[in-house]
Every structure is written in C-alpha cells, then in structure tokens.
Amino acid sequence: MELFHTILVKVSDFLWGIPLMIALIGTGLYLTITLGFVQFRHLPKSLRMIFLPPHDESSPGDISHFQALMTALAATVGTGNIAGVGTAVAMGGPGAMFWMWITGLVGMATKYSEAVLAIRYRIVQSDGSSAGGPMYYIEKGLNSKNLAVAFAVCASVAAFGTGNMIQSNSVAEAINGAFGVPHWITGIVIAILAGIVIIGGIKSIGRVTQFLVPIMIVFYMIAGLTAVIANLNLLPSAIKAIFVHAFTGRAVFGGVVGAGIKESMRFGLARGLLSNESGQGSSPIAAAAARTNHPVTQALVSMTQTFIDTLVVCSMTGFIIIMSQSLDGNATGAKLTAISFNTLLNSEIGGLVTAISLAVFAYSTLLGWSYYGEIAMEYIFGLSMMAYYRTAFVIFIFLGAVIKLETVWLFSDIMNALMALPNLIALVLLGSEIRKIHKDYFSEQPLSQKKYTVNSANL
C-alpha cells in the first residue's frame, strides 16, 4: 500500500507539474487573444446578465442563467478558497496571490469558451432534460468518441473524490474542530441533507444553490471585509508585498523554507487553477443546463464564475493572511486562514468563521459535483444509471466523513488532471468555431438558437 501511495504521489506531481500549468495558462492566453480580450471588454455586461431571465422562457435548458452560475460556483467555491489559498501563500509567499490572479484573468476566457461549446453541442435526453459538457463537444466537435469517454470516466471518478469524499471529510473535520461533533454524526447529517437535494436532479440543485451560494459568499466576504477594514492601515503594505514578492520571492516559516519566484509562480498558478477549475472541464456541464437562446449569453455569465471565485473570494483570503503577518509560523491551509482571522479580529471568532465557511463551502461543492458526476455517468451508461449513481454518491458522502483520505486526495488530483488534458485539446482545436459563434453573437443579426442545438437522435 505504501508503494502504491508513493506511485500516486509521483504521478500526481508529474501531471500537475509545469507542462500542465503551461498548457492551462497557454490555452487561456490563446483564447483571450483570439476572442479579443472578451473578459475585459464584456465583464460589466456579464455581471449584469447574471440576474436577467432568458429572452425566451421556452429556450432549451432546465435552469436559469443564475442557477447555472450558482451551481458551478457551488462546485468551485470550496475548500480551495480557504485551505488552498492558505497553502499557496504559506508555501509560495505573498507573491503567489499575483500568479493566482493571473490564472483568474486568463481563466475567464477559458471558462467563456467552455460554456460556448457546452451550449453548442448539448443534447436533449429522452426524459426531456438537457445534457452537455466536454464529452459531448469532444465527441461531436472532434469526432473522437474514445477521448470523450476517457473524459467522462475521469470526471465520474473525480466526482466521488474531489467532489464528494474530500468535501464531506472537510466538513466533518471543521465541525469536529469547532464544536467537537464526532465525524460519523456529521457524515450522516450531511449525507441526508445532500441526498434530499441530489435526488431531485439539476432543478432541485439549482433551486438550493441559488439560495445557498450567495448567502455563503456574502457571509465570508462580510467577515473578511470586517477584518480588513479594522486593520486598513495594513492593506497598502500587503498589496505592495504581493507585487514585489511575485518577482523577488520571500522566505516563510521563519526562513526555513525559501519561497522564490519559482515557488510563488508554482503555488499561485496551481492553487488558482485548482480553485476556479478553468480548463478542467467540469463547470461547462452546469452551463449546458441553462435556458438560453444563444451559446454566448450563458458563456458571458459563466466567465463571471472565475472572476467571483478567484479574483474576489480567493483574494479576500489572501489579503487576510498577508495582512495578519502570520506567515512566520508553521501553519498552512485552513489553519493558517483561521489564525489570520483571529489575529486581525483580535478574537477567537476567526476560527469559528473559518469552520462555518469551510463547512458550507464544502457542502455546496458536494451538490455541484454530484451533477457533474451524474452527467458523466449518464454519458457512459445512459439514464438507467441515474438512481444507482445518486444512491452511491450519498453513501460515499458518509464514508468520506469517517475514513482517512490521503490516497483519495492523490487519486482525485490525478483524475482532475486527466480531465483537463482532453478538454484543453478540444478548446484549442475548436477555437475557430468558438470565434465564429462569438462573432455571430456580437454581430447585428445573430443566428437562431436552433443553429446551435444538437438533436439527441444524432448522437
């Protein structure tokens, strides 16, 4: 077992090394340039469109723009925004935040492109529901069934790891640390709470996430802003540290570990990409369920997910940590975030804020990823698997809360990387089609949505 664990460590380190980060950032830069810097030119419009209903309520799809966005945000705004940022800043220094912002800025173009293709190639299933995502645009756009199946397999496996057991374990740890509740009790409770929502499918998930996600983000942001405003005099030096150390590095952990430019880039880019999932191929599965009369309308909304996740929520965590000047201790991850809150608020309430936020963030991720895994499984086995999948997903929520997950973490990281590879290939090779649809939308007479709807009988 120890040998197997060592092998997984080496495979994970290789897959999440420099080549994949270059591929993710490079794809984002390529799409940013070829789409005319869409994330900068149209962000204000994108943010306004979040709350607008579709022009035609009879448009294909199951949920609103807002619900699709909240479902995707539910899956991405999770432990990475608290624990992941804490690890990035601890190991990479303040400069890691700069490189995390870079992933967010270029990742918005990637997220936009994923959603364009998700709507373009989605299907209507026999039960009337919509389904889409990388497996569909890989199969139909690239004419590669094998590559599409490979993505779906990796996505369905990752759903039980990244989106299930790891999240329920994080909730159990947070609740146990803050309130002393045994892991098994938390496991039962969150399995029941998640199961009640999951059993209703994407419409049920959309209704819950549109209520839960805004509340959890606002709660965390209010707590963060309170800490920042109470120590506003420390903000300028924190901002300076981010930009200076992005290109010079700094020593952390009392000088034991040196975080140079390489480490700042590595941890900032890696944690940023893991947090917002741009290029991984998970969030376009939710985007494909949106009611819309043109692929670009949902794509504009979808790219705000990366903006909110990385440039807003992750930034708040980063500012809290850097302003607190807590980097000279031995803490990392969520513990570092909690210590930083406590320092700035001069109270133990910071640990409570971190525990509650981590628990709710992780629970919401369970809901979002349950849908991703479901669509991936349906692609492979058909609708007949739905009931079995949902039951298994709920059971694994409980198991994740009560067992050790070191191997699950590693295996999930590997599956996430293997999801990204075929998705990035599709984004690059279908770049001309993305540009065509993009230009069509911003022309004076955009084509009919029917032009972009794939009939299920053709699959």
Secondary structure by P-SEA (a helix, b strand, c coil): caaaaaaaaaaaaaaacaaaaaaaaaaaaaaaaaacccccccaaaaaaacccccccccccccccaaaaaaaaaaaccccccaaaaaaaaaacccaaaaaaaaaaaaaaaaaaaaaaaaaacccccccccccccaaaaaacccccaaaaaaaaaaaaaaaaccccaaaaaaaaaaaaaaccccaaaaaaaaaaaaaaaaaacaaaaaaaaaccaaaaaaaaaaaaaaaaaaaccaaaaaaaaaaaaccbbbbcccccccccaaaaaaaaaaaaaaacccccccaaaaaaacccccaaaaaaaaaaaaaaccccaaaaaaaaaaaacccccccccaaaaaaaaaaaacccaaaaaaaaaaaaaaaaaaaaaaaaaaaaaaaaccccaaaaaaaaaaaaaaaaaccccaaaaaaaaaaaaaaaaaaaaaaaaaaaaaaaaaaaaaccccccccccccccccc
